[in-house]
Structures are given as structure tokens and as C-alpha cells.
């Protein structure tokens, strides 16, 4: 019985150096995790780079780590560990689901995992944040710079008059490390103030106080009396109460729900800018941050805003006091925006001009009348808005005008409070003109501001135009910075603002409609997942603050003038002539609606296998139908966007657009099989025009011409079929000849097979004979080995006897010497010596005879062995 062969496995090759020996990175390519822990004890900052030698991402990140190590090796210890070799301790103790993995340690704190882009600038920025988690704020100007950053800021005040550190400082320091551990993007900046005068600027009096700065909401101070002062609690408090005016998105490249989860929150403004985190100045980012701040600044009466204003002293050159004056003048001039808790109202059309609307902005204002105390309006009150709407509809007849180039404003008191009133500013908006504004030229003249007869004119001289109006409508009033202020709270289409680094994620911008040939990678798009639309900012315009403001305002208005962007398939060559026309987003209207032919359109996708199986049917259909009257087309729905009325959720879908009745498109029934006869019946049934009028001579002539065209077309098709049949006959003959040749080849191979079988049998007989001869020779060799063993035993016995004889001779010689001393028995000793000589000679002769006999025996066996061989 034959046993099953054992599996043979080749042992893994020994690992080699992953990093160069000249690199500042210590490469533990055998996974010595225990040695890595020993190295960590002697260094303050350590970066661990866990890799797998075969991993492509690890290989790509190797150069980035080397670049960072060459810049920071004097301050940070870089250690690379092979966590894939099965004999290493790293593989046995760590279980990573992906490679590479970067961990950082700050003394005994860690690990802090880095999950950002594997780019040298981002890794270096994160390492520097771990090295210095706290920023030292020594003056008012630095405090202003710290608080004016778009990232949330947490400031701690500690007086260093105790040794070694003031109470709570190490806890605050550890909380900064905790924030980096929980949020690798590092969106919270931690700063520390040691000067009491600087701390008083943000109302920090007691040492150990922690302050969270917020731009659009009231800033907070850590409640020590409610929460314990621990690093985890400080970090949790800061993360829960921070405000995210604008957020960075950094997809890691794998499958994730990052974009989906963010886009499901509502309409999103995605801004792509080239970003280098190591640069100290980012002008474009600062401008975008200002736009985001103005957009989310819903309440100007907060206590947080004056904190930044009164810091602008002589030691802060970056602060411009003229900005504050401008804001004060604007707030005095336009009192309607001081508390912008507004709602947009469209009046019903009581006139025959359908494209003209009276659009009003209804606001709750609490700045006029008797004010016992300063009124703070942190949020829009729903009851006040409802009361304002009721009051407005009671007096809406005062604004009914067909066309007016003036802005009419009206004030009426609140029903609930004597200290507040409502303001309504209305104007006529023409949708036709509004949708075709593409330049900064003034289309309308500067509208005149007029108040109703019952309105109050004493304290209001001007009015803010509606948010739908562009700056070009009112060139005399430079209010570009205030139009967007608080807009996120005054519209139902609030935008979430996101930033993406175009150096890393430009492929997402291209998918949204960015040009691939552009050199300046700046792009902005609004994506509304709920409405299934997205809008693209014109790339010919520079990405600056005013451009973004106009883009946001045009999206936020009730009748948005923005044009929906449709994704087109760039791979289609429109100039090529095919039997089936490939339709794209740009050619859909022209090919389907403007065409004077009957159009049969197939909705398909590249991943749809059943769609691909219909190609030959549509090719035959295109050959049968006359090209002058019918167009067979298809569109890839995964690479092209369609108007919403022609969208489909099932593939394949076939639509027929009859001539002169394109709006009455017909869908091919789903319960019918898609084949050539069914498609022809479907097309002929829906392409026939039902008419009750009798056919005239001209109609008959056209019909006869059409029939002749059909007949000639069918004759051409029949001629094509005949030529195809003759070609098939020729191919059949060639196939028959090839089959006969293959049969002859098969017979020849059968003969060769019989010859090889005979040779195989002869070789088997010869092999058996050789095996028998081998067995015989093997037996003879065994017998010879036994004889040689016997000879070896005999020779050993002879050697033993020879040794005995030598002992006897030695003893005899000793006796003879003793007898020589005694002279009396001399004769007897001589006699004995003669006897001994005789016996020795006899023994020697006997030994020599045995030796000769052995030699003769060996020679005889050798000779017999030679004869056997």
C-alpha cells in the first residue's frame, strides 16, 4: 500500500533591512518590540512606524518617514518595527488590521495614533504638535492671533510662582495630549498664559482657570464646581462644546462612510485649496475663515466678540481698528441687521405677470422703543417669528405692486412686547433678469428706499436689500461684508462648510466637475444630497472671499439663479459616426428633444451584464430602421447625469420618443422580453400618427416615397444577407478541409501511440532483468561482507595470542637474569633455555603458518569476488 506524500513547506526567508543603514530611523526588521520599549525609556518623544515589508503603502510611506526623520531626528527618536515576521515579538503581541501604523509617545503618555495622510508635511505637523501640545501666550497680540484662528482654542491661566509647576498645570498639559489622541486632526489648539494682565483680557482671574473661545457663540469657562479637574474631563468638555465653523475632510483612501455621513447632514460647501500645514501664513485659508465666521455669526450682541475688539492695542499690529468703526457705522445705519432674526416671505401673485414676485424679508427687531436693559437675543424665537408673520399678513395689502424698482419697508409693533417691533422690507424680483446675471454690471438702477405711510421714518433712513439681490443692484452701499452675516440662521438651506487639500484629494474635485487641465488647484462646489443636485463655482473666477459670498448667497435665495451641474462622460467622441448614437449630458437635449427623428434610447451601465447582452439586438435594430427617420441611441447613467424627469432606478430601461411628440415618451414594458420582434412592434405601434383627416395626394406621395425607401432599404439588407450567406459557405468549405486534415493527423498520432506502447513494454522487460541482476549482486556482496567480518575476528584473536607470547617471553627473560646471578644451577638453566628456544621457535612457526593461510584465504576470496563481478 502506497502512503500519502507529506506536504513540503518552505520556511519564510529571514527579514532584511527595510530602511537604509544610513537612515536616522532605527530599523528593527526582526520585530524586536522589547528592544523598542527599552529605547523609548531614554527618549522624550518617540515615533513608532509599524510596517509590513510587502505592503505597498508601507513602502510609499517609507520615504515620507525618512524625510521627517532627517528634519527632526535631533529631537525625536524614530523607530521602525517589522510587525509581519512571524518569529518577531511585534507580530505575536500586536494585531493590526492595516499597515502602516504610526504611534507617538510623549514621555510616558501614549500611544497617540496618527491616522492622517501619509505625507511628510502632515506627519511632521502632527509630530510637532505632540512635541509642543501647549502654545505659550506672552502678550496681547499673541492672544489675539491665537483667538482669531479658525480652529477652536482652549486657554489655561497658570501663575508660575510655585515650584516646580503650579497646581493643575500638568493636568492641563495632559488634556492637550488627550485631545490629540482622540482627534488626530488636531482641531483644538491649547494655549497657556502665565501673565495675569494678559489673562484678565479674557476674564481669567484665578490661576488654574480654563477658557474655551468660540466665535459665533458665547465663550465658556471650565466649571470646576460641577466637573472634576482631570485631563479626560477637560478634553471631553472642550470637544463637546467646541464650535466647528469649518471642518477639514481627509479621506484615508479606503472604504469609509466619511463623505456620506457628512453629506447626509445637509447641503455642503466643499472647498478645495492647496494646503501646506507647515507654512505659518495661509492667506486664502484666512479669507475663507472670515467668510465662514460671517456666515455663522447669527447674533452680534454676544460677549465674545468685544473680547477680540478690545485686544487691538498698540502691541497688536494685525488688528485694524477701522474695521470696528465700520461695523459700528453699519450697525447704526442698518438697524435691521443688528438682530438678524429674519424670515423670507414670497407674496402671492395677484397680477398677470408670472415671472415677477414680491419678495419680503421679515425681521424681529428689538432696538427701538423704551429699553429698560440691554436686550440679548441668543437665538431666533419661534413665537416671535410666528407673531411677526401674523402681523405681516394682516398688512400685506400695502405691498401689492405689480412692478416696482423701490424697496418698501414697514414697521409694526409686536403683539406681545412693547419693547420690540417687526420690520418688513419688500421689493420686486424678476426671475428672468436674476438668472442671467453673469457680470458686475448694474442691471437695475439704484432702488429708492421708501416707507409705507404707516411706517416710522425717524430712526431708519436706509434698508438692507434682500439676500437674493447681488451687490451690483446697490452699488452706492458697500455692504458686501454684511450681506452674508448671519445668513445661516436666516435661511432653510443652511450650508455646512468643509475644506479639502487639493494636493491630496483633487480626484474628488474632478469627480465634482473640476477641470483636469487647470494649474491652480482651487475649486468650490455645493452638494445637496437630499435634492440630488450640486453646483460648481466657475473656475474662471478666483477663489476669494467675495466670490464665495456670492456663491453662498445665490444658493441660499428662494429662487436660486445657480445652474445645476451635470456630470458628462469625457471619453465619448461625438464626431465619430456609429450605428448607435452615444448620448451624453451635453448632447441629451439636442439628440433627443431637438431631433426631428424618432428616438429609441437605452439606459445602460458598464457594470450591467444584461445591458451588454442587448448590444447585438440594438445593432440589428439600427440596421433595419431607416436612418433618416429613426435614431437608436444609448446613455451611460453612471457616467452622466440626467434631468430629474428622465431618471430611472432600473437597468436596462428603454424609452421611445416619437417624432413631434417628444414630451410623450413611452417606456418599453418590463413584462415583455427584449428581442428584435418585440422592439419592432413597440416602435411601429407608437411611431404611427393617428389622424382623422383624409390622406391627400401629397400625403399619398410621401407615403409612396416612404414605402419605396423601405423597399430599397430591405433590398439592400437582403443583398447584405446574401453576401453573408456566400461568405458562410466559403467558411464552411474551409472548415471541412481543416476537419479532414485533422482526421489524418489523428490517425498518424494513433500509429505513433502504438509504437510508443511497444517500446514501453520492451523497456519494462529490460528493467525487470536489471532489477534481478541487481538483487543477485546485492546478495553476493552481503556474503562477502560476512566473510570479511570472520577474517577480521580471526586477526583480532591472533593479535591477542601474540600479546600473550610476548608476556611469556618477558617473564622468562626475567628468570634467566635472576639465575645468572646464582651460579650453581647453571646447567639446569641452560637446559630450560634450550627448551624455551625450541618452544618459541615452534610457536613462531605456527603463527607464521596461520598468517600465510589467512593471506591465501583473502587472496582466494578477492579472486573469486573479481570473477563474480
VEXTORDREN-624732 format. One record per residue (C-alpha): residue in three letters; x, y, z. Coordinates in steps of 0.25 Angstrom, whole numbers, plus 5000, padded with zeros to 4 digits. Layout:
REM VEXTORDREN-624732
alaXYZ ...
//
This chain:
REM VEXTORDREN-624732
unk500050005000 unk500650144996 unk500650245007 unk500250395004 unk501350485002 unk501550595013 unk501350735010 unk502650815008 unk502650955013 unk503751055010 unk504151135022 unk504051285021 unk505251365017 unk505951445028 unk505551585028 unk506551695023 unk506651845026 unk505451925022 unk506152055024 unk507552095019 unk508652075029 unk509052225027 unk507652265031 unk507352335044 unk506252235046 unk506552115055 unk506051995047 unk505651875056 unk505451785044 unk505251655052 unk504151715061 unk504951735074 unk503851805081 unk504451785095 unk505751865090 unk504851975084 unk504251985098 unk505652005104 unk505952115094 unk504652185098 unk505152195112 unk506252285109 unk505552385099 unk504552485102 unk503852485088 unk503752345081 unk503152315067 unk502852165064 unk502652125050 unk502051995049 unk502151935035 unk502051805027 unk503151795016 unk502251745005 unk501151865008 unk501151964996 unk500652075006 unk501752045015 unk502752055004 unk502152184999 unk502152245014 unk503652205016 unk504152325008 unk503252415016 unk503752365029 unk505152375025 unk504952525021 unk504252555034 unk505352485042 unk506452555034 unk505852685040 unk505452645054 unk506452535057 unk507152625067 unk505852645075 unk505052515073 unk505452375073 unk504952295060 unk504852145061 unk504252055050 unk503851915054 unk503551805045 unk502151755050 unk501951645040 unk503151545042 unk502451425049 unk503651405059 unk503751545064 unk503051595077 unk502351705070 unk501551605061 unk501251525074 unk500751635082 unk500151735073 unk498951705064 unk498851825053 unk497751815043 unk498551905033 unk499951955030 unk500652055033 unk500252095047 unk500952215053 unk500952235069 unk501552345076 unk501952355091 unk502152475099 unk503052425111 unk502052325118 unk500852375111 unk500352295099 unk500152235089 unk499652345081 unk499252285067 unk499352375055 unk498252345045 unk498552455035 unk499052465021 unk500452385019 unk501052515015 unk502352575021 unk501752715023 unk500552655031 unk501352555039 unk502352665043 unk501252755047 unk500652655056 unk501952615062 unk502252765065 unk500852775072 unk501252655080 unk502552715084 unk501952855088 unk500452825091 unk500352955098 unk500653095091 unk501253205101 unk500453335100 unk501253445105 unk500553575100 unk499253625096 unk499653625081 unk499953475082 unk498653455090 unk497953525078 unk498653435068 unk498253315076 unk496753345077 unk496553395063 unk496953255057 unk495853175051 unk496153055060 unk495553055074 unk496453105085 unk496653065099 unk497453155108 unk497953125122 unk498453225132 unk499553185142 unk500353265150 unk501753205151 unk502153255165 unk502153115171 unk503153005169 unk503252925161 unk501952955154 unk500653025158 unk499552935162 unk498752875151 unk499752915140 unk500152765137 unk498752725137 unk498452835126 unk499752795119 unk499252645119 unk497852695114 unk498552755101 unk499152615098 unk497752545101 unk497152635090 unk498252595080 unk497952455084 unk496452465081 unk496552555069 unk497752535060 unk497352655052 unk497752745064 unk496552835062 unk496652895077 unk497852975080 unk498352985094 unk499053115100 unk499553155113 unk499653295119 unk500653325131 unk500353475131 unk499253515140 unk499053645132 unk498853575119 unk497953465125 unk497053585130 unk496753615116 unk495853495114 unk495353505129 unk496253395135 unk496653445149 unk496953315157 unk498153225154 unk497653095148 unk496553145140 unk496253095126 unk495553175115 unk494953125103 unk494853225092 unk493653225082 unk493453325070 unk491953305068 unk491453265081 unk491753315096 unk493153265101 unk493253175113 unk494053155125 unk494253015131 unk493252995142 unk494152935153 unk493052935163 unk492252835154 unk493352755148 unk494652695154 unk495852765149 unk496452645141 unk497152635127 unk496052545122 unk494952635127 unk495552765121 unk495752695107 unk494352645107 unk493752775111 unk494552845100 unk494152745089 unk492652755093 unk492652905094 unk493552945082 unk492953015070 unk493252955056 unk493053075047 unk493853005036 unk494452865036 unk495552785029 unk495152665022 unk496352565020 unk495852435014 unk496852325016 unk496652255002 unk495952125007 unk494552095008 unk493852185018 unk492552265021 unk493252395024 unk492752475012 unk491352405013 unk491152435027 unk491552585025 unk490752605013 unk489552545020 unk489552655030 unk489052755019 unk489552835008 unk491052845008 unk492052945002 unk493352874998 unk494552964996 unk495852904991 unk497052984993 unk498552954992 unk499052945007 unk500352925013 unk500252915029 unk501652955031 unk501453095026 unk501253205036 unk500353285027 unk499153245020 unk498453365013 unk497453285005 unk497053205018 unk496953335026 unk495953395015 unk495153265015 unk495053265030 unk494553415030 unk493453375021 unk493053255030 unk493153345042 unk492153445036 unk491253335031 unk491053275045 unk491053405053 unk489553405056 unk489653495068 unk490553615069 unk490153645083 unk491053535089 unk492053565100 unk493153485092 unk493253585081 unk493753705089 unk494853615095 unk495553625081 unk495253765079 unk495753825092 unk497053745090 unk497453825078 unk498453915085 unk499753965080 unk500453835083 unk499553765072 unk499853825059 unk499053715052 unk497753785057 unk497153895050 unk496253985058 unk495654035045 unk494853905044 unk494253925057 unk493754075053 unk493254015040 unk492453915047 unk491854015057 unk491454115046 unk490753995038 unk490053955051 unk489554095053 unk489154115039 unk488553985036 unk487853955049 unk487053835043 unk488353755043 unk488653775058 unk487853655062 unk487653585049 unk486553485053 unk485853485039 unk484953405030 unk484853415015 unk483353435010 unk482853424996 unk481553494993 unk480453424985 unk480353474971 unk479153564969 unk479553604955 unk479753544942 unk481253554941 unk481653414945 unk483153444945 unk483153554955 unk483053534970 unk482953624982 unk483953564992 unk484053615006 unk485053595017 unk484253595031 unk485153625043 unk484953635058 unk485653765063 unk485753805078 unk486653935076 unk485554035077 unk484554085087 unk484754085102 unk485953995107 unk486053975122 unk487253885120 unk488153835109 unk487353725101 unk488153595097 unk487553515086 unk488353385086 unk487453305077 unk486253335068 unk484953315076 unk483953235068 unk482753305075 unk483353445071 unk483553395057 unk482053345057 unk481553475062 unk482353555052 unk481753465041 unk480353485046 unk480553635047 unk481153635033 unk479953565026 unk478953655033 unk479653775026 unk480153715013 unk479253795004 unk480153915006 unk481253844998 unk480353794986 unk481053854974 unk481253794960 unk482653854957 unk483453944966 unk484853984966 unk484854024980 unk484953954994 unk483853985003 unk483953965018 unk482953955028 unk483053955044 unk481953905053 unk481953875068 unk481953735074 unk480653685080 unk481453625092 unk482553725096 unk482453875095 unk484053885094 unk484053815081 unk483553835067 unk483553765053 unk484153815041 unk483753765027 unk484553815014 unk484053775001 unk484453794987 unk484053734973 unk484953624968 unk485053584953 unk485453434952 unk485753454937 unk486753564940 unk487253504953 unk487653364946 unk488453434935 unk489353524943 unk490853484940 unk491653604941 unk491753724951 unk491053824942 unk489853894948 unk488553844942 unk487653914951 unk487754054955 unk487954084970 unk486654054976 unk486054164984 unk485654134999 unk484254175002 unk483454145014 unk481954125016 unk481154235021 unk480954165034 unk482454135036 unk483454205045 unk484454295037 unk485054355049 unk486254255052 unk486354185039 unk486854245026 unk487254125018 unk486953985017 unk487753855014 unk487353795001 unk486853655001 unk487853545001 unk487553504987 unk488053634982 unk489453644977 unk490453754981 unk490253814967 unk488853854970 unk489253954980 unk490654004976 unk490554124985 unk490554044998 unk491753965001 unk491153855009 unk491853725003 unk492353695017 unk490953695024 unk490153635013 unk490553495018 unk490553525032 unk489753425040 unk489153365027 unk489253225033 unk488153265043 unk487253335032 unk487053225022 unk486553085022 unk487753045013 unk488853055023 unk490153015018 unk491252925025 unk492652975021 unk493752875018 unk495152885014 unk495952785006 unk497452795002 unk497552794987 unk498952744987 unk498452614992 unk496952604988 unk496852664975 unk496252544969 unk494952574977 unk494952714971 unk495052654957 unk493852564960 unk493052684964 unk493352754951 unk494752824953 unk495652834941 unk496752744939 unk497652834931 unk497652954942 unk498952984948 unk498353054960 unk497652954969 unk496553034975 unk495152994974 unk493853004981 unk492552924979 unk491152914987 unk490652774988 unk489152754993 unk488952604995 unk487552624998 unk487152694985 unk488152614977 unk488852734971 unk490152804972 unk490652944968 unk492052974963 unk492753114965 unk493253164952 unk494753134951 unk494953254943 unk494753334955 unk495753344966 unk495453274979 unk495353394988 unk494453444999 unk493453524991 unk493353414981 unk493053314992 unk492053404998 unk491253424985 unk491353274983 unk490753244996 unk489653364995 unk489253314981 unk488953174987 unk488253224999 unk487253304992 unk485853254990 unk485953254975 unk487353214973 unk488053264960 unk489153154961 unk489153054949 unk489152914953 unk490452844949 unk490252714941 unk491452614940 unk491852584926 unk492552464920 unk493852514915 unk494252394907 unk493152394897 unk493652454883 unk492452524877 unk492952534863 unk493052394861 unk491952324853 unk491352204859 unk490052124857 unk489752144871 unk489852284876 unk490552304889 unk489752414897 unk490452504908 unk489952604917 unk490252714908 unk489652654896 unk488452594902 unk487552714899 unk488052724885 unk487952584881 unk486652544888 unk485752674888 unk486252754877 unk486452644867 unk485352624856 unk485452474857 unk484852364865 unk485852334876 unk485952204883 unk486852224896 unk487552114904 unk487952144919 unk489152054922 unk490352044931 unk491751984930 unk491451884941 unk490151834936 unk490351704930 unk488951694924 unk489151824917 unk490351774910 unk489551654905 unk488651744897 unk489651814889 unk489551714877 unk487951734877 unk488151884876 unk489151874865 unk488151794857 unk487051894860 unk487952004855 unk488251934842 unk486751904840 unk486152044843 unk486352154833 unk487452254838 unk486652374832 unk485452354841 unk486052274854 unk487152294863 unk487652174872 unk488352234884 unk488852194898 unk489452274910 unk490252224922 unk489552264934 unk490752244943 unk491652344936 unk490552444932 unk489552524940 unk488152534934 unk486952634937 unk486152584948 unk484952554940 unk485752454932 unk486452384943 unk486252234945 unk486552134956 unk486552014948 unk487551964937 unk487351944926 unk486252034923 unk485752064908 unk485052194905 unk484452234892 unk484252384888 unk483352394876 unk483452504865 unk482752634868 unk482252574882 unk483552564889 unk482952604902 unk482052484901 unk483152384903 unk482752234905 unk483552134913 unk483751994908 unk482851894916 unk483651824926 unk482851694925 unk483251674910 unk484551604907 unk485551704900 unk485751644886 unk485651694872 unk484251664868 unk483651724881 unk484551844879 unk484051864865 unk482551844869 unk482751944880 unk483452054871 unk482352034860 unk481252044869 unk481652174876 unk482252244864 unk480952234856 unk480252374856 unk478752364858 unk477952464849 unk476552474846 unk476752554833 unk476752484820 unk478052464813 unk478352564802 unk479152544789 unk480352604796 unk480152504807 unk480052384797 unk481252434790 unk482052444803 unk481552304807 unk481952244794 unk483352304795 unk483452254809 unk483052114804 unk484052124793 unk485052164803 unk484652044811 unk484751944799 unk486051994795 unk486551984809 unk486051844810 unk486751804797 unk488051854802 unk487851774814 unk487551654806 unk488751674798 unk489651684810 unk488951554815 unk489351484802 unk490751534803 unk490851484817 unk490251344813 unk491251334802 unk492351364812 unk491851264821 unk491851154810 unk493351184808 unk493651184822 unk492851044823 unk493750984812 unk495051034819 unk494550974832 unk494250834824 unk495750844819 unk496250864833 unk495450754839 unk495950654828 unk497350694831 unk497150684846 unk496650544844 unk497950504836 unk498750564847 unk497950484857 unk498250354850 unk499750384850 unk499650414864 unk499050274867 unk500150204860 unk501150274868 unk500450234880 unk500450084877 unk501950094874 unk502250164887 unk501450064895 unk502249944889 unk503550024893 unk502950044907 unk502749894908 unk504249854904 unk504749964913 unk503949894925 unk504549754922 unk505949814922 unk505649884935 unk505249754941 unk506449684936 unk507349794942 unk506649784955 unk506849634956 unk508349654953 unk508349764964 unk507749674974 unk508849564971 unk509949654972 unk509449704985 unk509349564991 unk510749534987 unk511249664993 unk510549625006 unk511249485007 unk512649555004 unk512349645015 unk512149535025 unk513449465021 unk514249595023 unk513649605037 unk514149465040 unk515549495035 unk515449625044 unk515149535056 unk516249435053 unk517249545052 unk516849605065 unk516949475072 unk518449455066 unk518749595072 unk518349555086 unk519149425085 unk520349505080 unk520249595092 unk520249475102 unk521449415096 unk522149545098 unk521749545112 unk522349405114 unk523649435107 unk523849555116 unk523549475129 unk524549365124 unk525649475122 unk525449525136 unk525649385141 unk526849365133 unk527549485138 unk527249445153 unk527849315150 unk529149365144 unk529449425158 unk529349295164 unk530449205158 unk530049075164 unk528949025155 unk529549075142 unk529348945135 unk527948935138 unk527649075134 unk528349055120 unk527448935118 unk526249015121 unk526749125112 unk526849025101 unk525448965103 unk524949105103 unk525649135090 unk525049015084 unk523649045089 unk523849195084 unk524249145070 unk523149055070 unk522149165073 unk522749255063 unk522649155052 unk521149125056 unk520849275055 unk521549295042 unk520749175036 unk519449235041 unk519749375035 unk520149305022 unk518849225022 unk518049355025 unk518749435013 unk518449315004 unk516949315008 unk516849465006 unk517449454992 unk516549344989 unk515349424993 unk515749544985 unk516049464973 unk514649394974 unk514049534976 unk514649584964 unk514249464956 unk512749494961 unk512849634957 
//
